[in-house]
Amino acid sequence: MHAMKILKGAETVLLALLLACSVTTMAMAAHWTERGPASMRLIAGGQQADGSYLAGLMVRIRPGWKMYWRSPGEAGVPPFFDWSGSGNLQQAQVRWPLPMRFTLYDLQTYGYHDEVILPVYVRPRRSDAPVNLQLKADLAICSEICVPISFSDRLRLQPGQAAEGIIRDYVARVPRLVDAQALPVRARIVEKAQASILTVDIEGAEGFDAPDLIVETGPGDALSAPELIRLSPGRLRFRYRLDAGASKWLLGEDLTVILYQGRRALERRQVPIEKG
């Protein structure tokens, strides 16, 4: 009888441990939600030294389909995120890994295929309380047609929580933000008879042997592929042929420029456009 009581007690402890592990796992990553050609979930990346949290929106995309970047390019719509239903949330900031450039029907767009994790930096209002993260997202998953998708998910973030290490791999793919001293950039636009010519000159580009450039002209807008002209070692010129009269809407705007090669990527913001 005494042995049976001990065995029953051990079973109770084991059940409690299994339940605790189950709760931790649920808190670490929400269940997958399938929406047409994509599946999505929120995952936890652990608490940071400053008391904030790292989370991620993980998206798996069927072969032949893609999801758009923050600036889709010549077609498409950027993802929209709403965190307003969250509890104890001061700020949720989405970071964007370097996208790919796609071409379809002579239109160039930017986005991701197969799988992507968008890192989310989460700052709580109170550091001594958990964050109940709630996301409502609208995005388009596209092939030759686009499927609009609405998605919602919840994730509890708290100290000591297990973390999905794969988020760190995608954090490393986010372009490194640099200032004018680290990456001098000069942009000029010239009006020709039938086109506007935008040139972007970059200095301090040592080590970029076969680079590419993404230029954003405003929220949600990105130019197609440029022509590369190598001026000298470390000095690059990228040239864009735009529609005539483009200077009317570009002058006065600031560019965001991403210089990249492979996974090495530098992002420079607030680059003014001069009239050439």
C-alpha positions as CSV (number, residue, x, y, z in Angstrom):
1,M,0.0,0.0,0.0
2,H,2.8,2.4,0.9
3,A,4.6,1.6,-2.4
4,M,1.3,2.4,-4.3
5,K,1.0,5.8,-2.6
6,I,4.6,6.6,-3.6
7,L,3.9,5.5,-7.2
8,K,0.8,7.7,-7.3
9,G,2.7,10.6,-6.0
10,A,5.4,10.2,-8.6
11,E,2.7,10.1,-11.3
12,T,1.2,13.3,-10.0
13,V,4.6,15.0,-10.1
14,L,5.3,13.7,-13.6
15,L,1.9,15.0,-14.8
16,A,2.6,18.4,-13.3
17,L,6.0,18.6,-15.0
18,L,4.5,17.6,-18.4
19,L,1.8,20.3,-18.0
20,A,4.4,22.9,-17.1
21,C,6.4,22.0,-20.2
22,S,3.3,22.1,-22.3
23,V,2.5,25.6,-21.0
24,T,6.1,26.8,-21.7
25,T,6.0,25.4,-25.2
26,M,2.7,27.1,-25.9
27,A,4.1,30.4,-24.6
28,M,7.2,30.0,-26.8
29,A,5.4,29.6,-30.1
30,A,1.8,29.8,-31.1
31,H,0.2,27.1,-33.3
32,W,0.5,27.3,-37.1
33,T,-2.3,29.0,-38.9
34,E,-2.8,28.1,-42.6
35,R,-4.1,30.7,-44.9
36,G,-4.2,29.6,-48.6
37,P,-0.6,29.2,-49.9
38,A,1.0,30.3,-46.6
39,S,1.2,29.2,-42.9
40,M,2.1,31.6,-40.1
41,R,2.8,31.8,-36.4
42,L,4.3,34.1,-33.8
43,I,7.4,32.8,-32.0
44,A,9.4,34.0,-29.0
45,G,13.0,34.9,-29.1
46,G,13.7,35.6,-25.4
47,Q,14.1,38.6,-23.2
48,Q,16.9,41.1,-24.0
49,A,19.4,42.7,-21.6
50,D,17.4,45.9,-21.6
51,G,14.2,44.2,-20.5
52,S,12.6,44.2,-24.0
53,Y,11.7,41.0,-25.8
54,L,12.5,39.5,-29.2
55,A,9.7,37.9,-31.1
56,G,9.2,36.9,-34.7
57,L,6.5,36.4,-37.3
58,M,7.4,33.1,-39.0
59,V,5.8,32.6,-42.5
60,R,6.1,29.4,-44.6
61,I,5.2,29.9,-48.2
62,R,4.3,27.2,-50.8
63,P,6.7,26.7,-53.7
64,G,6.0,29.2,-56.5
65,W,4.5,31.8,-54.2
66,K,6.0,34.9,-52.5
67,M,5.3,37.4,-49.8
68,Y,6.1,41.1,-50.3
69,W,8.7,43.2,-48.5
70,R,7.9,46.5,-46.8
71,S,8.2,48.2,-50.2
72,P,6.9,45.8,-52.9
73,G,8.3,47.6,-55.9
74,E,6.4,47.9,-59.2
75,A,3.4,45.8,-58.1
76,G,1.9,44.4,-54.9
77,V,1.0,45.7,-51.5
78,P,3.2,45.8,-48.3
79,P,2.2,43.8,-45.2
80,F,0.2,45.7,-42.6
81,F,0.5,44.9,-38.9
82,D,-1.8,45.9,-36.1
83,W,-0.6,45.3,-32.5
84,S,-3.2,47.5,-30.8
85,G,-4.9,44.5,-29.0
86,S,-1.7,43.7,-27.1
87,G,-1.4,44.0,-23.3
88,N,1.5,45.7,-21.5
89,L,2.9,46.8,-24.9
90,Q,4.7,50.1,-25.4
91,Q,6.1,49.4,-28.9
92,A,6.4,46.5,-31.4
93,Q,9.0,47.3,-34.1
94,V,9.2,44.9,-37.1
95,R,12.6,44.5,-38.7
96,W,13.0,43.4,-42.3
97,P,15.5,40.8,-43.5
98,L,17.1,41.6,-46.9
99,P,14.5,40.7,-49.6
100,M,14.9,39.1,-53.0
101,R,14.1,40.8,-56.3
102,F,11.5,39.0,-58.4
103,T,10.5,39.7,-62.1
104,L,7.1,38.8,-63.5
105,Y,5.6,40.2,-66.7
106,D,8.5,42.7,-66.9
107,L,7.5,44.0,-63.4
108,Q,10.1,43.9,-60.6
109,T,9.1,43.4,-57.0
110,Y,10.7,42.6,-53.7
111,G,9.8,39.9,-51.2
112,Y,10.5,36.5,-49.8
113,H,9.8,32.9,-50.8
114,D,9.8,29.5,-49.0
115,E,10.3,30.7,-45.5
116,V,11.0,34.0,-43.7
117,I,11.0,35.3,-40.1
118,L,10.3,38.9,-39.5
119,P,12.0,39.8,-36.2
120,V,9.9,42.0,-33.9
121,Y,11.4,44.0,-31.1
122,V,8.9,44.3,-28.3
123,R,9.2,46.9,-25.6
124,P,6.8,46.5,-22.6
125,R,5.2,49.3,-20.7
126,R,6.1,47.6,-17.4
127,S,9.2,45.4,-17.4
128,D,8.0,43.4,-14.3
129,A,4.9,42.1,-16.1
130,P,4.5,39.7,-19.1
131,V,3.5,41.1,-22.5
132,N,0.4,39.6,-24.1
133,L,1.3,40.1,-27.8
134,Q,-1.6,40.2,-30.2
135,L,-1.2,40.6,-33.9
136,K,-3.7,41.3,-36.7
137,A,-2.0,41.2,-40.1
138,D,-3.1,41.8,-43.7
139,L,-0.8,40.7,-46.4
140,A,-0.7,39.4,-50.0
141,I,0.8,36.1,-51.1
142,C,1.4,36.1,-54.8
143,S,2.3,33.9,-57.7
144,E,0.8,34.8,-61.1
145,I,-2.2,35.9,-59.0
146,C,-2.3,37.4,-55.5
147,V,-4.3,36.0,-52.6
148,P,-5.1,38.6,-49.9
149,I,-4.7,37.1,-46.4
150,S,-5.9,38.2,-43.0
151,F,-4.1,36.6,-40.0
152,S,-4.3,36.9,-36.3
153,D,-2.3,35.3,-33.5
154,R,-1.4,35.7,-29.8
155,L,1.8,35.1,-27.9
156,R,2.7,35.6,-24.2
157,L,6.2,36.9,-23.6
158,Q,7.7,36.6,-20.1
159,P,11.1,36.4,-18.3
160,G,12.8,33.0,-18.3
161,Q,10.8,31.9,-21.4
162,A,12.4,29.4,-23.8
163,A,13.4,31.0,-27.1
164,E,13.4,29.9,-30.7
165,G,17.1,30.3,-31.7
166,I,16.2,30.5,-35.5
167,I,15.1,34.1,-35.0
168,R,18.7,35.1,-34.6
169,D,19.6,33.9,-38.0
170,Y,17.0,36.3,-39.5
171,V,18.1,39.1,-37.3
172,A,21.6,38.7,-38.9
173,R,19.9,39.1,-42.3
174,V,18.5,42.5,-41.5
175,P,20.6,45.2,-43.3
176,R,22.9,47.1,-40.8
177,L,21.9,50.7,-40.4
178,V,24.8,53.1,-41.1
179,D,25.2,56.9,-41.1
180,A,26.6,59.3,-43.7
181,Q,30.1,59.0,-42.4
182,A,30.2,55.2,-42.7
183,L,28.5,55.2,-46.2
184,P,28.6,58.5,-48.1
185,V,25.8,58.6,-50.7
186,R,24.9,61.3,-53.2
187,A,21.7,61.1,-55.3
188,R,21.0,63.4,-58.3
189,I,18.3,63.5,-60.9
190,V,18.5,65.0,-64.4
191,E,15.6,65.5,-66.8
192,K,16.2,64.4,-70.4
193,A,13.9,64.7,-73.4
194,Q,12.2,61.3,-72.9
195,A,13.4,60.1,-69.4
196,S,14.6,61.2,-66.0
197,I,18.0,59.9,-65.0
198,L,18.6,59.2,-61.3
199,T,22.2,58.5,-60.3
200,V,23.2,57.2,-56.8
201,D,26.9,57.6,-56.1
202,I,28.4,55.6,-53.2
203,E,31.8,55.9,-51.6
204,G,33.3,53.7,-48.9
205,A,32.1,50.5,-50.7
206,E,35.3,48.5,-50.4
207,G,34.7,44.8,-50.4
208,F,31.6,45.0,-52.6
209,D,32.9,43.3,-55.7
210,A,29.5,42.3,-57.2
211,P,27.0,44.6,-55.4
212,D,23.3,45.4,-56.0
213,L,21.2,48.3,-54.7
214,I,17.7,48.7,-53.4
215,V,16.4,52.3,-53.5
216,E,13.2,53.2,-51.7
217,T,11.7,56.6,-52.7
218,G,9.1,56.7,-50.0
219,P,7.0,54.4,-47.8
220,G,6.0,51.4,-49.8
221,D,7.8,52.5,-53.0
222,A,11.0,50.9,-54.4
223,L,12.7,51.3,-57.7
224,S,13.5,48.4,-60.1
225,A,17.0,47.1,-60.8
226,P,19.7,49.7,-61.6
227,E,22.6,49.8,-64.0
228,L,25.9,49.5,-62.1
229,I,28.9,51.7,-63.1
230,R,32.1,51.1,-61.2
231,L,33.9,54.5,-60.9
232,S,37.0,53.3,-59.0
233,P,37.8,50.8,-56.1
234,G,35.3,51.6,-53.4
235,R,33.4,54.1,-55.5
236,L,30.2,52.9,-57.2
237,R,27.5,54.6,-59.3
238,F,24.0,53.2,-59.8
239,R,21.9,54.6,-62.6
240,Y,18.1,54.5,-62.9
241,R,16.1,55.4,-66.0
242,L,12.7,56.7,-64.9
243,D,9.7,58.2,-66.6
244,A,10.0,61.7,-67.9
245,G,9.0,64.3,-65.3
246,A,9.9,62.0,-62.4
247,S,11.9,64.9,-60.7
248,K,8.5,66.6,-60.0
249,W,7.6,64.0,-57.5
250,L,11.1,62.9,-56.4
251,L,12.7,66.3,-55.7
252,G,12.2,67.0,-52.0
253,E,12.0,63.3,-51.1
254,D,14.6,61.5,-49.1
255,L,15.8,58.1,-50.3
256,T,16.6,54.9,-48.3
257,V,19.5,53.1,-49.9
258,I,20.4,49.4,-49.2
259,L,23.8,48.3,-50.7
260,Y,24.2,44.6,-50.5
261,Q,26.2,41.6,-51.7
262,G,25.1,38.1,-50.6
263,R,24.1,38.5,-47.0
264,R,26.2,41.6,-46.4
265,A,23.9,44.6,-46.4
266,L,24.2,48.2,-45.4
267,E,21.2,50.5,-45.1
268,R,21.5,54.3,-45.3
269,R,18.5,56.5,-44.7
270,Q,17.5,60.1,-45.4
271,V,19.5,60.6,-48.5
272,P,18.4,63.9,-50.2
273,I,17.9,64.1,-54.0
274,E,19.7,66.9,-55.7
275,K,18.7,68.4,-59.1
276,G,21.5,67.7,-61.6
